[in-house]
Amino acid sequence: MAIFVGITEYSPEKKNIQDLMKQVENTIAQMAAKKGWNATDVTEKTKSAKKSVGARFKEKAVRQFDNYEKLVDALLGELNVDSLKKIGADIRGHGSTQEELAAKFISGHTSRDRLVDWARGHISNEKAYEKTGKASQDPTLYTKDKEVGLQPDIWSDKAVGVVGPPSKANNLSRYNQIMGDLSRIASDHKVAAYSFIHRGGKYEDEHRENVVKLIDATKKHANITMVIINGNGDWVVASNDADTLKAQLK
């Protein structure tokens, strides 16, 4: 389970749920005047929203919100559940996440679950893997000269990749920077590079448009392969053919 607000991911794996709680608390305080809430209302709604955050992380789905106000509205039950954008397929398997499913596509693992040999000596928290073979959070992977760093979500013996929702298109400058860093790091370590964009059961027009924007941005880097989820819920390489891509995005 994960919640995306804009391009920021909140999840147990990222260990930043308390950061989300604080954002919710601050947003409710900022919304008070517009909503006509008094101090008691703010206290009660903050308590209710935080409780709802905990409940959301028990769901087997990835939720996407454009901003914190829309998240707060949803947490307080002021948006119809059916109207919420559900980006990211319902998580299949036992405890699998979209990152784990993407990792299988490249015959690899999430970066925190196992250290690959080619990354040794080039990551920020290598010692974290020593006891259990796993790290508590994604490592920062660097080029050999340490000039460029990136937190990859997944990697394998021959590849490295990042995973995210269509809303990454809301900040294309940041996405372009990530793709540039990913391209340079992959080239430096002589491995393949992938960008995975997950989805829900059906795309809305906005989601399709965002995916197309991300595909166009990724094309600037010849060594990066864009992978999306088709209508059957399977990861597939995004087609360069417009008609085939349209079919993939149904």
C-alpha positions as a Markdown table, in Angstrom:
| # | Residue | x | y | z |
|---|---|---|---|---|
| 1 | Met | 0.0 | 0.0 | 0.0 |
| 2 | Ala | 1.2 | 3.5 | -0.8 |
| 3 | Ile | -0.3 | 7.0 | -1.0 |
| 4 | Phe | 1.1 | 9.4 | -3.6 |
| 5 | Val | 0.5 | 13.1 | -3.2 |
| 6 | Gly | 1.6 | 14.7 | -6.4 |
| 7 | Ile | 4.9 | 12.9 | -7.0 |
| 8 | Thr | 5.7 | 12.2 | -3.3 |
| 9 | Glu | 5.2 | 8.6 | -2.2 |
| 10 | Tyr | 4.2 | 7.7 | 1.4 |
| 11 | Ser | 4.4 | 4.1 | 2.4 |
| 12 | Pro | 5.6 | 1.8 | 5.2 |
| 13 | Glu | 8.6 | 0.9 | 3.0 |
| 14 | Lys | 9.6 | 4.6 | 2.7 |
| 15 | Lys | 9.3 | 4.9 | 6.5 |
| 16 | Asn | 7.7 | 8.4 | 6.1 |
| 17 | Ile | 4.1 | 7.9 | 7.3 |
| 18 | Gln | 4.7 | 10.3 | 10.2 |
| 19 | Asp | 5.7 | 12.9 | 7.7 |
| 20 | Leu | 2.4 | 12.4 | 6.0 |
| 21 | Met | 0.6 | 12.7 | 9.3 |
| 22 | Lys | 2.3 | 16.1 | 9.9 |
| 23 | Gln | 1.3 | 17.2 | 6.4 |
| 24 | Val | -2.3 | 16.2 | 7.0 |
| 25 | Glu | -2.3 | 18.1 | 10.4 |
| 26 | Asn | -0.9 | 21.3 | 8.7 |
| 27 | Thr | -3.3 | 21.1 | 5.8 |
| 28 | Ile | -6.3 | 20.8 | 8.1 |
| 29 | Ala | -5.1 | 23.9 | 10.0 |
| 30 | Gln | -4.7 | 25.8 | 6.7 |
| 31 | Met | -8.2 | 24.7 | 5.5 |
| 32 | Ala | -10.0 | 25.8 | 8.6 |
| 33 | Ala | -10.9 | 29.3 | 7.6 |
| 34 | Lys | -12.1 | 28.3 | 4.1 |
| 35 | Lys | -14.2 | 25.5 | 5.6 |
| 36 | Gly | -15.5 | 27.5 | 8.6 |
| 37 | Trp | -14.0 | 25.1 | 11.1 |
| 38 | Asn | -13.4 | 26.3 | 14.7 |
| 39 | Ala | -10.6 | 25.1 | 17.0 |
| 40 | Thr | -12.7 | 22.1 | 18.2 |
| 41 | Asp | -13.5 | 21.1 | 14.7 |
| 42 | Val | -9.8 | 21.3 | 13.7 |
| 43 | Thr | -8.8 | 19.1 | 16.7 |
| 44 | Glu | -11.5 | 16.5 | 15.9 |
| 45 | Lys | -10.9 | 16.4 | 12.2 |
| 46 | Thr | -7.2 | 16.1 | 12.7 |
| 47 | Lys | -7.7 | 13.1 | 15.0 |
| 48 | Ser | -10.1 | 11.6 | 12.5 |
| 49 | Ala | -7.9 | 12.1 | 9.5 |
| 50 | Lys | -4.9 | 10.7 | 11.2 |
| 51 | Lys | -6.9 | 7.6 | 12.1 |
| 52 | Ser | -8.0 | 7.3 | 8.5 |
| 53 | Val | -4.4 | 7.5 | 7.3 |
| 54 | Gly | -3.7 | 4.3 | 9.3 |
| 55 | Ala | -6.7 | 2.6 | 7.8 |
| 56 | Arg | -5.6 | 3.5 | 4.2 |
| 57 | Phe | -2.3 | 1.8 | 4.6 |
| 58 | Lys | -4.1 | -1.5 | 5.3 |
| 59 | Glu | -5.6 | -1.4 | 1.8 |
| 60 | Lys | -4.1 | -3.4 | -1.0 |
| 61 | Ala | -4.0 | -0.6 | -3.5 |
| 62 | Val | -2.0 | 2.5 | -4.4 |
| 63 | Arg | -3.8 | 5.8 | -4.1 |
| 64 | Gln | -3.0 | 9.0 | -5.9 |
| 65 | Phe | -4.0 | 12.5 | -4.9 |
| 66 | Asp | -3.2 | 15.8 | -6.7 |
| 67 | Asn | -2.6 | 17.7 | -3.5 |
| 68 | Tyr | -2.9 | 17.5 | 0.3 |
| 69 | Glu | -6.3 | 19.2 | 0.4 |
| 70 | Lys | -7.8 | 16.5 | -1.8 |
| 71 | Leu | -6.2 | 13.9 | 0.4 |
| 72 | Val | -7.7 | 15.5 | 3.5 |
| 73 | Asp | -11.2 | 15.6 | 1.9 |
| 74 | Ala | -10.9 | 11.9 | 1.2 |
| 75 | Leu | -9.7 | 11.0 | 4.6 |
| 76 | Leu | -12.6 | 12.9 | 6.2 |
| 77 | Gly | -15.1 | 11.2 | 3.9 |
| 78 | Glu | -16.0 | 14.4 | 2.1 |
| 79 | Leu | -15.3 | 12.8 | -1.3 |
| 80 | Asn | -17.2 | 9.8 | -2.7 |
| 81 | Val | -14.9 | 6.8 | -2.6 |
| 82 | Asp | -15.9 | 5.9 | -6.1 |
| 83 | Ser | -14.6 | 9.3 | -7.3 |
| 84 | Leu | -11.1 | 8.8 | -6.0 |
| 85 | Lys | -8.4 | 8.2 | -8.6 |
| 86 | Lys | -7.0 | 4.8 | -8.0 |
| 87 | Ile | -3.7 | 4.7 | -9.7 |
| 88 | Gly | -1.8 | 1.4 | -9.5 |
| 89 | Ala | -3.3 | -2.0 | -9.9 |
| 90 | Asp | -4.7 | -3.7 | -6.8 |
| 91 | Ile | -1.7 | -5.5 | -5.4 |
| 92 | Arg | -1.5 | -9.0 | -6.4 |
| 93 | Gly | 0.0 | -11.9 | -4.5 |
| 94 | His | 0.8 | -11.9 | -0.8 |
| 95 | Gly | 2.3 | -8.6 | 0.3 |
| 96 | Ser | 3.6 | -7.9 | -3.2 |
| 97 | Thr | 4.0 | -4.2 | -4.1 |
| 98 | Gln | 4.2 | -2.6 | -7.5 |
| 99 | Glu | 8.0 | -2.3 | -7.0 |
| 100 | Glu | 8.3 | -6.0 | -6.4 |
| 101 | Leu | 6.2 | -6.8 | -9.5 |
| 102 | Ala | 8.3 | -4.4 | -11.6 |
| 103 | Ala | 11.4 | -6.1 | -10.2 |
| 104 | Lys | 10.2 | -9.4 | -11.4 |
| 105 | Phe | 10.0 | -7.9 | -14.9 |
| 106 | Ile | 13.8 | -7.4 | -14.9 |
| 107 | Ser | 14.4 | -10.7 | -13.0 |
| 108 | Gly | 15.6 | -8.6 | -10.0 |
| 109 | His | 14.7 | -7.3 | -6.6 |
| 110 | Thr | 13.7 | -4.1 | -4.9 |
| 111 | Ser | 16.9 | -2.2 | -4.1 |
| 112 | Arg | 16.3 | -2.5 | -0.3 |
| 113 | Asp | 15.7 | -6.2 | -0.5 |
| 114 | Arg | 19.0 | -7.3 | -1.9 |
| 115 | Leu | 22.3 | -5.7 | -2.9 |
| 116 | Val | 23.6 | -6.5 | -6.4 |
| 117 | Asp | 27.3 | -7.0 | -6.9 |
| 118 | Trp | 27.8 | -4.3 | -9.5 |
| 119 | Ala | 26.5 | -1.7 | -7.1 |
| 120 | Arg | 28.9 | -2.6 | -4.3 |
| 121 | Gly | 31.1 | 0.4 | -3.4 |
| 122 | His | 28.8 | 2.8 | -5.1 |
| 123 | Ile | 25.9 | 3.2 | -2.7 |
| 124 | Ser | 25.2 | 5.3 | 0.4 |
| 125 | Asn | 24.2 | 2.6 | 2.9 |
| 126 | Glu | 26.1 | -0.5 | 2.0 |
| 127 | Lys | 26.6 | -1.5 | 5.7 |
| 128 | Ala | 22.9 | -1.7 | 6.2 |
| 129 | Tyr | 22.9 | -4.9 | 4.1 |
| 130 | Glu | 25.6 | -6.7 | 6.2 |
| 131 | Lys | 23.4 | -8.3 | 8.9 |
| 132 | Thr | 20.3 | -9.4 | 7.1 |
| 133 | Gly | 21.1 | -8.8 | 3.5 |
| 134 | Lys | 18.4 | -6.1 | 3.4 |
| 135 | Ala | 18.3 | -2.4 | 4.0 |
| 136 | Ser | 15.5 | -0.5 | 5.7 |
| 137 | Gln | 15.2 | 2.1 | 2.9 |
| 138 | Asp | 16.2 | 2.6 | -0.7 |
| 139 | Pro | 20.0 | 3.3 | -1.1 |
| 140 | Thr | 21.4 | 6.1 | -3.1 |
| 141 | Leu | 23.3 | 4.7 | -6.1 |
| 142 | Tyr | 26.1 | 6.8 | -7.5 |
| 143 | Thr | 28.1 | 7.0 | -10.7 |
| 144 | Lys | 31.7 | 5.7 | -10.2 |
| 145 | Asp | 33.0 | 9.3 | -9.9 |
| 146 | Lys | 30.3 | 10.1 | -7.2 |
| 147 | Glu | 29.1 | 13.1 | -9.2 |
| 148 | Val | 25.5 | 11.8 | -9.8 |
| 149 | Gly | 23.3 | 10.0 | -7.3 |
| 150 | Leu | 19.8 | 8.4 | -7.5 |
| 151 | Gln | 17.6 | 6.3 | -5.3 |
| 152 | Pro | 16.6 | 3.3 | -7.6 |
| 153 | Asp | 13.5 | 1.3 | -6.6 |
| 154 | Ile | 14.6 | -1.9 | -8.3 |
| 155 | Trp | 17.7 | -3.5 | -9.8 |
| 156 | Ser | 19.1 | -6.8 | -11.0 |
| 157 | Asp | 22.4 | -8.2 | -12.1 |
| 158 | Lys | 21.9 | -6.5 | -15.5 |
| 159 | Ala | 19.5 | -3.6 | -14.9 |
| 160 | Val | 18.4 | -0.7 | -12.7 |
| 161 | Gly | 15.0 | 1.1 | -12.6 |
| 162 | Val | 12.6 | 3.5 | -11.0 |
| 163 | Val | 8.9 | 2.9 | -10.4 |
| 164 | Gly | 6.1 | 5.5 | -10.0 |
| 165 | Pro | 2.6 | 6.7 | -11.0 |
| 166 | Pro | 1.4 | 8.8 | -14.0 |
| 167 | Ser | 1.3 | 11.9 | -11.8 |
| 168 | Lys | 5.1 | 12.2 | -12.2 |
| 169 | Ala | 4.1 | 14.1 | -15.3 |
| 170 | Asn | 2.9 | 16.9 | -13.0 |
| 171 | Asn | 6.6 | 17.8 | -12.5 |
| 172 | Leu | 8.3 | 17.0 | -15.8 |
| 173 | Ser | 11.4 | 19.0 | -14.9 |
| 174 | Arg | 12.0 | 16.8 | -11.9 |
| 175 | Tyr | 11.2 | 13.6 | -14.0 |
| 176 | Asn | 13.6 | 14.8 | -16.7 |
| 177 | Gln | 16.3 | 15.2 | -14.0 |
| 178 | Ile | 15.6 | 11.7 | -12.7 |
| 179 | Met | 15.8 | 10.2 | -16.2 |
| 180 | Gly | 19.0 | 12.0 | -16.9 |
| 181 | Asp | 20.6 | 10.7 | -13.7 |
| 182 | Leu | 19.2 | 7.2 | -14.3 |
| 183 | Ser | 20.6 | 7.2 | -17.9 |
| 184 | Arg | 24.1 | 8.4 | -16.8 |
| 185 | Ile | 24.2 | 5.9 | -13.8 |
| 186 | Ala | 23.1 | 3.0 | -16.0 |
| 187 | Ser | 25.6 | 3.8 | -18.7 |
| 188 | Asp | 28.4 | 4.2 | -16.1 |
| 189 | His | 27.8 | 0.8 | -14.6 |
| 190 | Lys | 27.0 | -0.8 | -18.0 |
| 191 | Val | 23.5 | -2.0 | -17.1 |
| 192 | Ala | 20.1 | -1.5 | -18.7 |
| 193 | Ala | 17.8 | 1.3 | -17.4 |
| 194 | Tyr | 14.1 | 1.2 | -16.9 |
| 195 | Ser | 11.3 | 3.6 | -16.0 |
| 196 | Phe | 8.1 | 1.8 | -14.8 |
| 197 | Ile | 4.8 | 3.7 | -14.6 |
| 198 | His | 2.0 | 1.8 | -12.7 |
| 199 | Arg | -1.7 | 2.3 | -13.0 |
| 200 | Gly | -5.2 | 1.3 | -11.8 |
| 201 | Gly | -7.7 | -1.0 | -13.4 |
| 202 | Lys | -8.7 | 1.7 | -16.0 |
| 203 | Tyr | -7.0 | 4.9 | -17.1 |
| 204 | Glu | -8.9 | 8.2 | -17.1 |
| 205 | Asp | -8.0 | 10.6 | -20.0 |
| 206 | Glu | -5.8 | 12.5 | -17.6 |
| 207 | His | -3.7 | 9.4 | -16.8 |
| 208 | Arg | -3.3 | 8.6 | -20.5 |
| 209 | Glu | -2.1 | 12.1 | -21.2 |
| 210 | Asn | 0.4 | 11.9 | -18.4 |
| 211 | Val | 1.8 | 8.6 | -19.5 |
| 212 | Val | 2.3 | 9.9 | -23.0 |
| 213 | Lys | 4.1 | 13.0 | -21.6 |
| 214 | Leu | 6.4 | 10.7 | -19.6 |
| 215 | Ile | 7.0 | 8.4 | -22.6 |
| 216 | Asp | 8.0 | 11.5 | -24.7 |
| 217 | Ala | 10.3 | 12.7 | -21.9 |
| 218 | Thr | 11.9 | 9.3 | -21.6 |
| 219 | Lys | 12.6 | 9.1 | -25.3 |
| 220 | Lys | 15.3 | 11.8 | -24.8 |
| 221 | His | 17.4 | 9.0 | -23.2 |
| 222 | Ala | 18.0 | 6.2 | -25.7 |
| 223 | Asn | 19.2 | 3.8 | -23.1 |
| 224 | Ile | 16.0 | 3.9 | -21.0 |
| 225 | Thr | 13.1 | 1.5 | -21.6 |
| 226 | Met | 9.7 | 2.7 | -20.6 |
| 227 | Val | 7.4 | 0.0 | -19.1 |
| 228 | Ile | 3.7 | 0.5 | -18.4 |
| 229 | Ile | 0.8 | -1.7 | -17.2 |
| 230 | Asn | -1.7 | -2.7 | -19.9 |
| 231 | Gly | -5.4 | -3.3 | -19.6 |
| 232 | Asn | -4.8 | -6.9 | -18.5 |
| 233 | Gly | -2.7 | -5.7 | -15.6 |
| 234 | Asp | 0.6 | -6.9 | -17.0 |
| 235 | Trp | 3.8 | -4.9 | -17.3 |
| 236 | Val | 4.6 | -4.3 | -21.0 |
| 237 | Val | 7.2 | -2.2 | -22.8 |
| 238 | Ala | 5.4 | 1.0 | -24.0 |
| 239 | Ser | 5.0 | 0.8 | -27.8 |
| 240 | Asn | 6.4 | 3.5 | -30.1 |
| 241 | Asp | 3.4 | 2.9 | -32.4 |
| 242 | Ala | 0.6 | 5.3 | -31.6 |
| 243 | Asp | -2.2 | 2.8 | -32.2 |
| 244 | Thr | -0.6 | 0.0 | -30.3 |
| 245 | Leu | 0.1 | 2.4 | -27.4 |
| 246 | Lys | -3.5 | 3.5 | -27.4 |
| 247 | Ala | -4.6 | -0.1 | -27.0 |
| 248 | Gln | -2.1 | -0.6 | -24.2 |
| 249 | Leu | -3.6 | 2.4 | -22.3 |
| 250 | Lys | -7.2 | 1.1 | -22.3 |
